[in-house]
Amino acid sequence: MVKKLKQNPARFPGAEAIENKGWIKAHRWLLLRRLSQLSILALFLAGPLFGLWIVKGNIASSLTFDILPLSDPYILLQSLAAGFVPTATAFIGAAIVLAAYFFLGGRIYCSWVCPMNIVTDTAGWLRRKLGISGGLGLSLSKQTRYWLLASTLILAAITGTLVWEAVNPVTLLYRGILYGMGLGWLLILAVFLFDLLISKNGWCGHLCPMGAFYSLPALISPVRISAVKREQCNDCMDCFAVCPEKQVIYTPLRGADQGISPVISSPNCTNCGRCIDVCNESVFQFGLQQPFKSKSLSPKKEVTHEST
Amino acid sequence: MSAQNKTASNRRRFLKESGRSLGIVMCLALGLGVNSRQGRALPARALRPPGALPEDDFNAACIRCGLCVRDCPFDILHLATPEQHIPTGTPYFIAREKGCEMCEDIPCIPACPTNALNHDLTNIDDARMGLAVLVDQEACIAFQGLRCEVCFNICPVRGEAITLEYIHNQRSDKHAMFIPIVHSDSCTGCGKCEQACILDETAIRVLPMALAKGLLGKHYRLGWEQKQQAGGSMVTPDTEHKYNLPEGMRYDYDGVGLIDERPAAAPEEATSVPGLDVLNQKGKP
């Protein structure tokens, strides 16, 4: 079995790690993330299901223990763009959330909180297992999400309503689970099929404006993954196979010769830790980086310098 | 490949990629824009929670969190799902299924983190979720002369939002019909009347204000109100009508009619009929 897996590393990334570290350790961060995502959902569900009202509301805005307000800053921004100034509660809630993500890495939302992550991760996993590649040749730019982010705000300003929230699969899924899904399942299924058949990591990695928004605070987040032991890398490519934003790994992992910092400082790294799991050589680690310090070692600058 | 060529090809690739993603985003944005226009008008049966801002403002203010739904003690509110013609994720209730219980402390309002449910509303009687309208007089059994008055009795603003008007029942010709009349200055649109209506299909319905209310043309002036405001007639008063009556006779316009004030004719002038004096004699058989 293991021999078979080794023959096809693209389909079975992490096979070596599983063999050496054991299944649990080779899935440690994945399991922790699922635990985090499902625990948050469980906290919300405990109220309506068991009358245990710890957290009320949903991922757009919530109230914990009847005292702690949390609001999604991106949705609040849409509301502001639509021309409405909410009360202080919403601003306080959004400020708390934003502060947390400034510290933890903005897109930690994507991999540790967002419910769609489970859907798209499943699609990605199935895509690998079934050996689906390429899809319909729709090669989306990773920048599309920023265009989409801008247009959701512009549309909100033009129409005076939260246009994106009518279709936003992230909030739709959460709201649906807590308050009733209706035909919202179809939209979630569409995203699943899009990721499975049409574009690899198509939703989270290319389109989702919510992820694009949360990548912004990550520009200066101290909690980052670092390829600290990159000299041990044996080029097995497993991390590239599992990473939903694989472009963020390349320079920190391979940039030792150019003096590039091993810290994965790209704001689009979701801090999911999957690279740590699948790496048999224990190259990656969670760590703290000093904000702004990595700027002097900006990988892009170095590469440009090299190429000219 | 020279550096110049590389830059040029990079630029070409960048433009191509940008163009493609821009195209995709534009397609999505246009679709969304049209969709948002369609979803703008709320269906007539969907009512907003108390204190909801006017529909356009509400759709900008509501962040679809459902905290109002959670704090409604009677589980009346729902969040709209994508297939409904209500902006997805926004709260609503259907009066026929369950009307608003009009809690005195209005818990749904302070639950709202954005003020989409206006926190200034503190007296539930001031809420205007909609307006009850007796839409089908043919079906309402009060108009058949039957006693019902369920809507009148269930109304939380009893005797003010809905009153009964007694109208003569022409069919039986001896009974009264108890006709429910809704007053917009007191009706909160809670929907209890619609929920309670005994018909299979309700005859009284709470409609959104925009559907329920008519509006007189702005140029209209009601003469009698103008006269009262001005303290007198705004045009040259009519000259009093005069009848050409014989001397000593008047005409009363307030219903008495013709008044004869001529002095009574002298009895001796009356022509005497033989035997009449005897017949007119009192006290005798």
Interface residues (C-beta under 8 A of the other chain):
Chain A: G47 P48 W53 K56 G57 N58 A60 S61 S62 L63 P69 S71 D72 I75 L76 S79 A82 G83 F84 P86 T87 T89 A90 G93 L140 S141 Q143 T144 W147 L148 S151 T152 I154 L155 A156 I158 T159 G160 T161 L162 V163 W164 E165 A166 V167 T171 L172 R175 G176 L178 Y179 G180 M181 G182 L183 G184 L186 L187 S307 T308
Chain B: A3 K6 E17 S18 R20 S21 L22 I24 V25 M26 L28 A29 L32 G33 N35 S36 R37 G39 R40 D56 D57 N59 A60 A61 C62 I63 R64 C65 G66 L67 V69 R70 D71 H78 L79 T81 P82 E83 Q84 P87 T88 G89 A111 P113 T114 N115 A116 H119
